[in-house]
Amino acid sequence: MAVPSALSVVIVGGLHADARRAAVARLLADVPGSVVLHHDLATAAAGTVVRTIRDATGIIDAGEAPLVNDCACCALREDLVPELRRLAEVGATHLAVVELWDSVEPKAMAEVVTAGGLTVTGVITAVDPALVLPYLANGDDLADGGLAAAATDQRTVADTFARQLEYAPVLALADSPEADDEDRELLAQLHPTARQVPIGHGDLAGARPELARAARAGFDVEAAAAAQHPACALLPAEADAHGVSTLVWRRHRPFHPERLYEALEDITCAAARSRGRFWLADKPDALLHWDAAGGALCVESAGPWLASLPDAAWEMVPPVRRAAAALDWHPEHGDCCQHLVFTSPGLDRDGLESLLESCLLTDTEYAAGRDAWKRLPPAFDTLLEV
């Protein structure tokens, strides 16, 4: 059955709960006929997820969704789309605000809603600028703070917050007297393309339409996914202001696996946030993803470099991936490269560059060629679960 197209769905998420609630309240005040759907995963330990639907006057419906495979997020996925479809079919709601529970990431939910035949018109992450650095520096497991979405959830506060922040094209900024220029600059450098919209915690009578417009500006799920994929991610550019720096480090020479592995802790801890793609000499055909926050690093294979694919396979590669490869293309190695970005207050740019350079193959090692590179000790096999 087709879903009426009049219903717009905006997803509002973020670990900064007070900021998130303020953003949702602003939308309810600004958009007549809007409702908020929220699934409270805090009750998952008791075997259920509590769903509430409310408008500007208060709760208008409530219910429970049973756990699916002992996974609270799975229950959310199973329950959310039917509820949204019901609202669409009734036809009285013009904007459905999906307020995500603290650690739920907007990417998965945007894709679920879109796959369900509904229209996501906006994704917003609510942020308190004064809390950006503390959250990025928090390497604690979500489970330690009661924020895990499932018994198997091994994410940390830092990496979850980073993904929430970087996926959303709109950041709703809470009033934050404690925030200073460094906090605001850190936020701007972490996500320079985001549209920042101020929200207030006080009297909602003086409605600001900016957030309502952002909620219905339009959202492309496929483009958003591509902007986060390590092969073609839209990474921050060089910057240096208010004590915050972003270093963009590009090289067309592979890392020596052992030297890089020995330097991982120092590199990871050098910046509040770092991400990108990298190239290991012993795995010259593998595009590897670097993702670090809170002093913890995740590395994983993201498939082959484009240069490693046969020509016939290029037609299967999305245009955005081919365009990204073209920007890094080298006459000898194609798109194989190092493209890492580090953002942090007090960043020691010279020291970090020197450390990264020391991990590359030397001239002699480089000249030995790929067959010799592949015989180097496979220091990353454990991390990559090879």
C-alpha positions as CSV (number, residue, x, y, z in Angstrom):
1,M,0.0,0.0,0.0
2,A,1.4,3.4,-1.0
3,V,2.2,5.9,1.8
4,P,0.8,9.4,1.3
5,S,3.6,11.8,0.5
6,A,2.4,14.7,2.6
7,L,4.2,13.4,5.7
8,S,7.7,14.7,6.2
9,V,10.0,12.8,8.6
10,V,12.9,14.5,10.3
11,I,15.3,12.6,12.5
12,V,16.8,14.4,15.5
13,G,19.5,12.6,17.4
14,G,22.5,13.1,19.7
15,L,24.1,12.1,22.9
16,H,23.6,15.6,24.3
17,A,20.1,14.8,25.6
18,D,19.3,18.3,26.9
19,A,20.2,19.9,23.5
20,R,18.2,17.2,21.7
21,R,15.1,17.8,23.8
22,A,15.4,21.6,23.2
23,A,15.7,21.0,19.4
24,V,12.6,18.8,19.5
25,A,10.7,21.3,21.5
26,R,11.6,24.0,19.1
27,L,10.3,22.0,16.1
28,L,7.0,21.3,17.9
29,A,6.6,25.0,18.7
30,D,7.5,26.1,15.1
31,V,5.6,23.5,13.0
32,P,1.8,23.3,13.4
33,G,0.6,19.7,13.1
34,S,3.9,18.2,14.1
35,V,4.3,15.2,16.5
36,V,7.3,13.5,18.0
37,L,8.0,9.8,18.1
38,H,10.4,8.5,20.7
39,H,11.5,5.0,21.6
40,D,13.0,4.8,25.1
41,L,15.7,2.1,25.0
42,A,16.5,2.5,28.7
43,T,13.7,0.0,29.5
44,A,15.2,-2.7,27.3
45,A,16.7,-4.6,30.2
46,A,13.1,-5.3,31.3
47,G,12.4,-6.8,27.9
48,T,10.5,-4.0,26.2
49,V,11.0,-0.6,24.4
50,V,8.6,2.1,25.4
51,R,7.2,4.2,22.5
52,T,5.6,7.6,23.0
53,I,4.0,10.0,20.6
54,R,3.5,13.5,21.7
55,D,2.6,16.9,20.3
56,A,3.1,20.4,21.7
57,T,0.5,19.7,24.4
58,G,2.0,16.4,25.7
59,I,1.7,12.7,25.2
60,I,-1.1,11.6,22.8
61,D,-0.2,7.9,22.5
62,A,2.1,5.4,24.2
63,G,2.8,1.7,23.8
64,E,5.5,-1.0,24.1
65,A,7.5,-2.8,21.5
66,P,8.9,-6.2,22.4
67,L,12.6,-6.8,22.0
68,V,13.6,-8.4,18.7
69,N,16.5,-10.9,19.1
70,D,17.3,-9.3,22.5
71,C,18.2,-6.1,20.6
72,A,16.5,-2.8,21.5
73,C,17.6,-1.1,18.2
74,C,16.0,-4.0,16.3
75,A,12.8,-3.4,18.1
76,L,12.9,0.2,17.2
77,R,13.4,-0.6,13.5
78,E,10.5,-3.0,13.6
79,D,8.2,-0.6,15.3
80,L,9.1,2.8,13.9
81,V,8.1,2.4,10.2
82,P,4.6,1.0,11.0
83,E,4.0,3.9,13.3
84,L,5.1,6.4,10.8
85,R,3.0,4.8,8.1
86,R,0.0,4.9,10.4
87,L,0.5,8.7,10.9
88,A,0.9,9.2,7.2
89,E,-2.4,7.3,6.4
90,V,-4.4,9.3,9.0
91,G,-3.2,12.4,7.3
92,A,-3.4,14.9,10.2
93,T,0.4,15.1,10.8
94,H,2.5,17.2,8.6
95,L,5.9,16.7,10.3
96,A,6.9,13.6,12.2
97,V,9.9,14.2,14.4
98,V,11.8,11.0,15.2
99,E,13.6,11.7,18.4
100,L,16.3,9.1,18.7
101,W,17.4,7.7,22.0
102,D,20.8,8.8,23.2
103,S,23.2,6.4,21.5
104,V,21.1,5.5,18.4
105,E,22.9,6.7,15.3
106,P,21.0,8.7,12.7
107,K,22.5,6.9,9.7
108,A,20.8,3.6,10.4
109,M,17.4,5.1,11.2
110,A,17.4,7.4,8.1
111,E,18.1,4.3,5.9
112,V,15.3,2.3,7.7
113,V,12.7,5.0,7.3
114,T,13.6,5.6,3.6
115,A,13.6,1.8,2.9
116,G,10.1,1.8,4.4
117,G,8.8,4.1,1.6
118,L,8.7,7.3,3.7
119,T,10.4,10.6,3.0
120,V,13.2,11.8,5.3
121,T,13.4,15.5,4.7
122,G,16.0,16.3,7.3
123,V,18.6,14.8,9.8
124,I,19.6,16.9,12.7
125,T,22.1,16.3,15.5
126,A,21.7,18.4,18.6
127,V,24.9,19.6,20.2
128,D,26.0,21.5,23.2
129,P,29.2,23.2,22.0
130,A,30.8,23.1,25.5
131,L,30.5,19.3,25.5
132,V,32.0,18.5,22.2
133,L,35.6,18.0,23.4
134,P,34.6,16.2,26.6
135,Y,32.5,13.7,24.6
136,L,35.2,13.3,21.9
137,A,37.7,12.5,24.7
138,N,35.5,10.0,26.4
139,G,36.7,6.5,25.5
140,D,34.3,4.8,28.0
141,D,32.1,2.0,26.6
142,L,28.5,3.0,26.2
143,A,27.6,0.0,28.3
144,D,29.4,1.6,31.3
145,G,27.0,4.5,31.3
146,G,23.9,2.5,30.6
147,L,23.8,3.8,27.0
148,A,24.3,0.5,25.1
149,A,21.6,-0.3,22.6
150,A,22.1,-4.0,22.9
151,A,24.0,-6.5,25.0
152,T,26.6,-6.9,22.3
153,D,27.0,-3.1,21.8
154,Q,30.8,-2.4,22.0
155,R,30.8,1.2,20.9
156,T,32.3,4.0,23.0
157,V,30.9,7.4,23.8
158,A,33.5,9.1,21.7
159,D,33.1,7.1,18.4
160,T,29.3,7.2,18.7
161,F,29.2,10.9,19.2
162,A,31.6,11.5,16.3
163,R,29.4,9.6,13.9
164,Q,26.3,11.3,15.1
165,L,27.9,14.7,14.6
166,E,29.5,14.0,11.2
167,Y,26.5,12.3,9.5
168,A,24.0,15.1,10.0
169,P,23.9,18.0,7.6
170,V,22.3,20.2,10.2
171,L,23.6,20.8,13.8
172,A,21.1,22.3,16.3
173,L,23.2,24.3,18.7
174,A,22.0,24.6,22.3
175,D,22.5,27.8,24.2
176,S,25.7,27.2,26.1
177,P,27.2,30.0,28.3
178,E,30.1,27.7,29.1
179,A,31.2,27.4,25.4
180,D,34.1,29.5,24.3
181,D,35.7,30.3,20.9
182,E,37.8,27.1,21.0
183,D,34.7,25.0,21.5
184,R,32.9,26.6,18.6
185,E,36.0,26.4,16.4
186,L,36.4,22.7,17.2
187,L,32.8,22.0,16.2
188,A,33.3,24.0,13.0
189,Q,36.4,22.2,12.0
190,L,35.0,18.7,12.8
191,H,32.1,19.3,10.4
192,P,32.8,22.4,8.3
193,T,29.9,21.8,5.8
194,A,27.2,21.5,8.4
195,R,24.4,24.1,8.7
196,Q,24.5,25.3,12.3
197,V,21.2,26.5,13.7
198,P,21.0,28.0,17.2
199,I,18.2,26.8,19.5
200,G,17.1,28.2,22.8
201,H,16.3,26.6,26.1
202,G,14.0,29.3,27.3
203,D,10.7,30.8,26.2
204,L,9.5,29.1,23.0
205,A,7.1,31.9,22.1
206,G,9.7,33.7,20.1
207,A,9.8,31.0,17.4
208,R,12.7,30.8,15.1
209,P,11.9,29.3,11.7
210,E,15.4,28.3,10.8
211,L,15.2,24.8,12.4
212,A,11.8,24.1,10.9
213,R,13.1,25.0,7.4
214,A,16.2,22.8,7.9
215,A,13.9,20.0,9.0
216,R,12.2,20.0,5.6
217,A,15.0,21.1,3.4
218,G,15.5,17.7,1.9
219,F,17.8,14.8,2.6
220,D,19.6,12.3,0.3
221,V,20.3,9.1,2.1
222,E,22.7,7.7,-0.6
223,A,24.7,10.9,-0.7
224,A,24.9,11.0,3.1
225,A,26.3,7.4,3.1
226,A,28.8,8.2,0.4
227,A,30.0,11.2,2.4
228,Q,30.9,8.9,5.3
229,H,32.4,6.0,3.2
230,P,36.2,5.8,3.7
231,A,36.8,5.6,-0.1
232,C,35.1,8.9,-0.9
233,A,34.4,10.6,2.5
234,L,34.0,14.3,2.6
235,L,36.8,15.0,5.1
236,P,37.6,18.3,6.7
237,A,40.1,20.7,5.1
238,E,43.2,22.3,6.6
239,A,42.4,24.9,9.3
240,D,44.0,26.7,12.2
241,A,42.1,29.1,14.4
242,H,41.3,29.8,18.1
243,G,43.8,27.2,19.3
244,V,42.2,24.4,17.1
245,S,44.0,22.9,14.1
246,T,43.1,20.4,11.4
247,L,46.0,18.7,9.7
248,V,45.3,17.0,6.3
249,W,48.1,14.5,5.6
250,R,48.3,13.0,2.1
251,R,51.1,10.8,0.7
252,H,51.6,8.4,-2.2
253,R,53.8,5.9,-0.4
254,P,52.6,3.0,1.7
255,F,53.1,2.6,5.4
256,H,55.5,0.0,6.8
257,P,53.2,-2.2,8.8
258,E,55.4,-2.8,11.8
259,R,56.5,0.8,12.2
260,L,53.0,2.1,11.9
261,Y,51.7,-0.5,14.4
262,E,54.3,0.5,17.0
263,A,53.3,4.2,16.6
264,L,49.6,3.7,16.7
265,E,49.1,4.8,20.3
266,D,51.0,8.0,19.8
267,I,49.2,8.8,16.5
268,T,45.8,8.0,17.9
269,C,46.3,10.1,21.0
270,A,47.7,13.1,19.1
271,A,44.3,14.4,18.2
272,A,40.8,14.5,19.6
273,R,39.5,13.1,16.3
274,S,41.2,11.5,13.3
275,R,39.8,9.6,10.3
276,G,40.4,8.8,6.7
277,R,41.9,6.1,4.5
278,F,45.4,4.5,4.5
279,W,47.6,2.2,2.6
280,L,49.7,-0.7,4.1
281,A,52.7,-2.1,2.2
282,D,51.9,-5.7,3.0
283,K,48.3,-5.3,1.9
284,P,48.8,-3.0,-1.2
285,D,45.4,-3.8,-2.7
286,A,43.3,-3.1,0.4
287,L,41.8,0.3,1.1
288,L,41.9,0.6,4.9
289,H,39.7,2.8,7.0
290,W,41.1,4.8,9.9
291,D,38.6,6.0,12.6
292,A,39.8,7.3,15.9
293,A,38.2,9.2,18.8
294,G,38.6,9.2,22.6
295,G,42.1,7.7,22.4
296,A,40.7,4.5,20.7
297,L,41.3,3.5,17.1
298,C,39.2,1.3,14.8
299,V,40.8,0.1,11.5
300,E,39.0,-2.1,9.0
301,S,39.2,-3.0,5.4
302,A,36.9,-1.1,3.1
303,G,37.4,-3.3,0.0
304,P,40.0,-2.8,-2.8
305,W,41.5,0.4,-4.1
306,L,39.9,1.3,-7.4
307,A,43.4,0.8,-9.0
308,S,43.3,-2.8,-7.9
309,L,40.0,-3.6,-9.8
310,P,39.9,-4.8,-13.4
311,D,38.7,-2.3,-15.9
312,A,35.4,-4.2,-16.4
313,A,34.5,-3.7,-12.7
314,W,34.7,0.1,-12.9
315,E,31.2,0.3,-14.3
316,M,29.9,-1.2,-11.1
317,V,31.6,1.5,-9.0
318,P,29.4,4.5,-8.0
319,P,30.3,7.8,-9.8
320,V,31.1,9.5,-6.5
321,R,33.7,6.8,-5.8
322,R,35.3,7.3,-9.2
323,A,35.4,11.0,-8.7
324,A,37.1,10.7,-5.3
325,A,39.7,8.3,-6.8
326,A,40.4,10.8,-9.6
327,L,41.3,13.5,-7.1
328,D,44.0,11.2,-5.5
329,W,45.1,9.5,-8.8
330,H,48.8,8.8,-9.1
331,P,50.4,7.8,-12.5
332,E,52.0,4.7,-10.8
333,H,49.7,3.8,-7.9
334,G,46.3,5.0,-9.0
335,D,44.2,6.0,-6.0
336,C,46.3,4.1,-3.4
337,C,47.4,6.7,-0.9
338,Q,47.4,8.0,2.6
339,H,44.6,10.5,3.3
340,L,44.3,11.1,7.0
341,V,42.8,14.1,8.8
342,F,43.5,15.1,12.4
343,T,41.5,17.7,14.3
344,S,42.2,18.9,17.9
345,P,42.9,21.8,20.1
346,G,46.6,22.2,20.8
347,L,47.6,19.9,17.9
348,D,51.4,19.4,17.5
349,R,51.3,19.5,13.7
350,D,55.1,19.3,13.2
351,G,55.5,16.4,15.6
352,L,52.6,14.5,14.2
353,E,53.8,14.9,10.6
354,S,57.3,13.8,11.6
355,L,55.8,10.7,13.3
356,L,53.6,9.8,10.3
357,E,56.5,10.3,7.9
358,S,58.7,7.9,10.0
359,C,56.1,5.1,9.4
360,L,56.3,5.3,5.6
361,L,58.5,2.9,3.6
362,T,62.0,4.2,3.2
363,D,63.4,4.8,-0.3
364,T,65.1,1.4,-0.2
365,E,62.0,-0.4,1.0
366,Y,59.9,1.4,-1.6
367,A,62.2,0.6,-4.4
368,A,62.1,-3.2,-3.6
369,G,58.6,-3.3,-5.1
370,R,55.2,-4.9,-4.3
371,D,56.4,-8.5,-4.1
372,A,58.8,-7.5,-1.4
373,W,56.2,-5.3,0.4
374,K,53.9,-8.3,0.7
375,R,56.5,-10.2,2.6
376,L,56.8,-7.6,5.3
377,P,55.5,-8.8,8.8
378,P,51.6,-8.6,8.8
379,A,51.4,-6.5,12.0
380,F,47.8,-5.5,11.4
381,D,46.3,-8.9,10.9
382,T,44.9,-9.1,14.5
383,L,43.3,-5.6,14.2
384,L,41.8,-6.5,10.8
385,E,40.8,-9.9,12.1
386,V,42.5,-11.6,9.1
